[in-house]
Structures are given as C-alpha cells and as structure tokens.
Amino acid sequence: MKFINETPWSLRSLRKIVTATVNRSDKMEGKSKEWHKTAEITILNSRGNHYTGYGEQGGNKISIRVPSADARPDVIAALFEHQYSHNRGYTHKHMPRKFENRIPDFDWALEKRFKLALATVTEHAPAGRRGRPKADPVHKAEVKSRRISRKIDRILAQIMALEKTKGKLALKAAKAKYQVSGKAKRGPGRPPRAAAAKPKKTPSGRGPGRPRKIKTETK
C-alpha cells in the first residue's frame, strides 16, 4: 500500500487505523493480494469538522479527508471501510450511503494504541523539486546573466571568424576573375604576344639586299 499523508497527523498512527480496518474487512470478505500491492491511499485535510472520502469503484485508489484538529479514530475507520468497500466493487445499493450509521461498530478504534498523534515538525529550508534548497533569486539572476554573456561572446567570436573567412573568399574570387578576364582579351588558344625581333644593322648602315654602288673614275 502506498500512503500519501497531507495532514498534521502522523503517518504511523493513521497507518495503524487503516491497516486494522483492512485486516478486519479481509477476514470477512477475503484478502486481495493485488489490492495490497497496488493500493494508493491519500489522506487530506477537510474544511472544519467534516469527514468525506472517495473510493474508486472496483479500483485501488482511496482518498479521504479528515479534520486537522480533534479527529476521531473510530470515524476515520468507518469512513475508510466504506471507501474500501467501493474498491471491492460494492455500491450504495449493497451498503448504507451514510457511513456515519456504522460508527458504533468501530469502537475498537478508540483503544489507546490507535490514538492519533501529531506529526513531528522539523525545521528545514524550503526545498526544490529534488529536495535541494532553493537558490537565492539574486544569485540565480546573476548566474543566468553570466551564462547569457558567455553565449553572446561565443556568438560574436563566430561572427568575426565568419567575416574573416568571407574576406578571404572575396579576395580569392577577385583574383580568379582578373585572371579569367585577361585570358578573354587574348582570345582562346592564342599564345601570349611576343616582342617583335629588330633587324640587324650592317656596318655600312644600309639594309640587306641592296648592292653597294661602285664609284668609277672618268677622264
């Protein structure tokens, strides 16, 4: 059985009453091992001096509400036995709708060993989801701010690295474009233009192929 106690009464004293009630009922109706393994019993505070409850029809869940002050063990036992009967499949056609009519049958719960005791209160820091002390809101905000600053620094460093890479790629693209434009002006397949060879000068200063004039003397 799983107990969930949200009352100021100690779980040990409530468990005694519930266990005794279940055992007395099992002696008459028979014990259900499956119910004992899977039962979930929730005990909550009620408003004022009222006793109410809910029992899942043919199921394994029971929820009861008891006063947070001056709770009576015999009334709790009668209330729980009523909801336990619902778990066994009984409806109000098979049993009284008002459990208060059967309270005198639970005088055994007034014995000293079933006396309700208040739970001991232990001073502890308010815990979080996993039982750890909650962090100071100011400290929590500072930690969150530092984390955001580190993320911004990483993003800025990535942006600078990308800008640097972009500049290098742009320079390479410009060089490649310049080389392509130079080849297009020369035309495809034409070798680069070579310097024209100058003709060699003869010692006479005349060009090649012209015969030298011979001077003749006349009398």
C-alpha positions as CSV (number, residue, x, y, z in Angstrom):
1,M,0.0,0.0,0.0
2,K,1.2,3.5,-0.8
3,F,0.2,6.3,1.6
4,I,0.1,10.0,0.8
5,N,-0.4,12.0,4.0
6,E,-1.0,15.7,3.8
7,T,-2.5,16.2,7.3
8,P,-0.8,17.2,10.6
9,W,-1.4,13.7,11.9
10,S,1.5,11.3,12.0
11,L,1.5,8.7,9.2
12,R,2.3,6.0,11.7
13,S,-0.9,6.5,13.7
14,L,-3.0,6.8,10.5
15,R,-1.4,3.7,9.0
16,K,-2.3,1.7,12.2
17,I,-6.0,2.6,11.8
18,V,-6.1,1.9,8.1
19,T,-4.3,-1.4,8.4
20,A,-6.5,-2.6,11.2
21,T,-9.6,-1.7,9.2
22,V,-8.4,-3.5,6.1
23,N,-7.5,-6.6,8.1
24,R,-10.9,-6.8,9.7
25,S,-12.6,-6.5,6.4
26,D,-10.3,-9.1,4.8
27,K,-11.3,-11.6,7.4
28,M,-14.9,-11.4,6.3
29,E,-14.5,-10.8,2.6
30,G,-11.2,-12.4,1.8
31,K,-7.8,-10.9,1.2
32,S,-6.9,-9.4,-2.2
33,K,-3.1,-9.6,-2.7
34,E,-3.3,-7.5,-5.9
35,W,-5.0,-4.6,-4.0
36,H,-2.4,-4.7,-1.2
37,K,0.4,-4.3,-3.8
38,T,-1.2,-1.5,-5.9
39,A,-3.4,0.4,-3.4
40,E,-2.9,4.1,-3.2
41,I,-4.4,5.8,-0.1
42,T,-4.5,9.6,0.1
43,I,-5.4,11.4,3.4
44,L,-6.1,15.1,3.2
45,N,-7.3,17.9,5.5
46,S,-11.0,18.7,5.5
47,R,-12.7,22.0,6.0
48,G,-14.0,22.3,9.5
49,N,-15.0,19.1,11.3
50,H,-16.2,17.1,8.3
51,Y,-15.3,13.6,7.2
52,T,-15.6,12.9,3.4
53,G,-14.0,10.4,1.0
54,Y,-13.9,8.8,-2.4
55,G,-13.3,5.2,-3.3
56,E,-12.6,4.0,-6.9
57,Q,-15.3,1.6,-7.9
58,G,-13.5,-1.8,-8.3
59,G,-10.2,0.0,-8.3
60,N,-7.3,0.6,-5.9
61,K,-7.5,4.3,-5.1
62,I,-8.9,5.8,-1.9
63,S,-9.0,9.4,-0.8
64,I,-10.4,10.6,2.5
65,R,-10.5,14.0,4.2
66,V,-10.3,14.3,8.0
67,P,-10.3,17.3,10.3
68,S,-6.9,18.8,11.1
69,A,-7.9,19.0,14.8
70,D,-9.9,16.7,17.1
71,A,-10.1,13.9,14.5
72,R,-11.7,10.7,15.8
73,P,-10.1,7.3,15.0
74,D,-13.4,5.5,15.0
75,V,-14.9,7.8,12.4
76,I,-11.8,7.6,10.3
77,A,-12.0,3.8,10.4
78,A,-15.7,3.8,9.5
79,L,-15.0,6.2,6.6
80,F,-12.1,4.2,5.3
81,E,-14.0,0.9,5.5
82,H,-16.8,2.5,3.4
83,Q,-14.4,3.6,0.7
84,Y,-12.6,0.2,0.8
85,S,-15.9,-1.5,0.1
86,H,-16.2,0.6,-3.1
87,N,-12.8,-0.7,-4.1
88,R,-14.2,-4.2,-3.7
89,G,-17.0,-3.4,-6.1
90,Y,-19.8,-2.6,-3.7
91,T,-22.2,0.3,-4.5
92,H,-24.7,2.1,-2.3
93,K,-27.3,-0.4,-3.2
94,H,-25.4,-3.0,-1.3
95,M,-24.4,-0.9,1.8
96,P,-25.7,2.2,3.6
97,R,-25.0,5.5,1.8
98,K,-24.1,7.2,5.1
99,F,-21.2,5.6,6.8
100,E,-22.0,7.6,10.0
101,N,-24.7,5.0,10.8
102,R,-22.0,2.3,11.3
103,I,-19.6,4.3,13.5
104,P,-20.7,2.4,16.7
105,D,-19.3,-0.8,15.1
106,F,-15.8,0.7,15.1
107,D,-15.5,1.3,18.8
108,W,-12.3,-0.9,18.7
109,A,-10.5,2.1,17.1
110,L,-10.9,4.1,20.4
111,E,-8.4,1.9,22.1
112,K,-5.2,3.6,23.3
113,R,-3.0,2.0,20.6
114,F,-5.0,3.7,17.9
115,K,-4.8,7.2,19.4
116,L,-3.9,9.8,16.8
117,A,-0.6,11.6,17.3
118,L,0.6,14.8,15.7
119,A,3.5,14.5,13.3
120,T,6.8,16.0,14.4
121,V,7.7,19.2,12.7
122,T,11.3,19.5,11.5
123,E,12.7,22.9,10.6
124,H,14.3,22.8,7.1
125,A,14.9,25.1,4.3
126,P,12.3,25.1,1.6
127,A,13.3,22.5,-0.9
128,G,13.1,22.4,-4.7
129,R,11.9,19.7,-7.0
130,R,14.7,17.3,-5.9
131,G,14.9,18.1,-2.3
132,R,17.7,20.7,-2.6
133,P,17.5,24.1,-1.0
134,K,16.1,26.8,-3.3
135,A,18.7,29.2,-4.7
136,D,18.6,32.9,-3.8
137,P,16.7,34.8,-6.5
138,V,19.5,37.4,-6.8
139,H,22.2,34.7,-7.1
140,K,20.0,32.9,-9.6
141,A,19.6,36.0,-11.7
142,E,23.4,36.7,-11.7
143,V,24.2,33.2,-12.8
144,K,21.7,33.4,-15.6
145,S,23.1,36.8,-16.7
146,R,26.7,35.4,-16.8
147,R,25.5,32.4,-18.9
148,I,23.8,34.8,-21.4
149,S,27.0,36.9,-21.6
150,R,29.1,33.9,-22.4
151,K,26.7,32.8,-25.1
152,I,26.9,36.3,-26.6
153,D,30.7,36.3,-26.6
154,R,30.7,32.9,-28.3
155,I,28.3,34.1,-31.0
156,L,30.3,37.3,-31.6
157,A,33.5,35.3,-31.9
158,Q,31.8,33.0,-34.5
159,I,30.6,36.1,-36.4
160,M,34.1,37.6,-36.5
161,A,35.6,34.3,-37.8
162,L,32.9,34.1,-40.5
163,E,33.6,37.7,-41.6
164,K,37.3,36.9,-41.8
165,T,36.6,33.8,-43.9
166,K,34.3,35.8,-46.1
167,G,37.0,38.4,-46.8
168,K,39.5,35.7,-47.8
169,L,37.0,34.1,-50.2
170,A,36.2,37.5,-51.7
171,L,39.9,38.2,-52.4
172,K,40.3,34.8,-54.0
173,A,37.2,35.4,-56.2
174,A,38.6,38.7,-57.3
175,K,42.0,37.2,-58.3
176,A,40.3,34.4,-60.2
177,K,38.0,36.9,-62.0
178,Y,41.0,39.1,-63.0
179,Q,42.9,36.1,-64.4
180,V,39.8,35.0,-66.4
181,S,39.3,38.5,-67.9
182,G,42.9,38.6,-69.0
183,K,42.7,35.4,-70.9
184,A,39.4,36.5,-72.6
185,K,41.2,39.6,-74.1
186,R,43.9,37.5,-75.7
187,G,41.4,35.1,-77.1
188,P,41.1,31.4,-76.5
189,G,44.0,29.3,-77.7
190,R,46.3,32.3,-78.7
191,P,49.7,32.2,-77.2
192,P,50.8,35.4,-75.4
193,R,52.1,38.2,-77.7
194,A,55.9,38.1,-78.2
195,A,58.1,41.1,-78.8
196,A,59.0,41.8,-82.5
197,A,62.6,41.0,-83.5
198,K,64.6,44.0,-84.7
199,P,66.6,43.6,-88.0
200,K,70.4,43.5,-87.6
201,K,72.2,46.6,-88.9
202,T,75.2,46.1,-91.3
203,P,78.4,48.0,-90.8
204,S,77.6,50.2,-93.8
205,G,74.4,51.3,-92.4
206,R,72.4,50.0,-95.4
207,G,69.8,47.5,-95.2
208,P,70.2,43.9,-96.5
209,G,69.7,43.2,-100.2
210,R,70.8,46.5,-101.6
211,P,74.0,46.2,-103.7
212,R,76.8,48.6,-102.9
213,K,77.5,51.2,-105.6
214,I,81.0,51.2,-107.1
215,K,82.5,54.5,-107.8
216,T,84.2,54.8,-111.3
217,E,86.7,57.5,-112.4
218,T,86.2,59.4,-115.6
219,K,88.9,61.2,-117.5
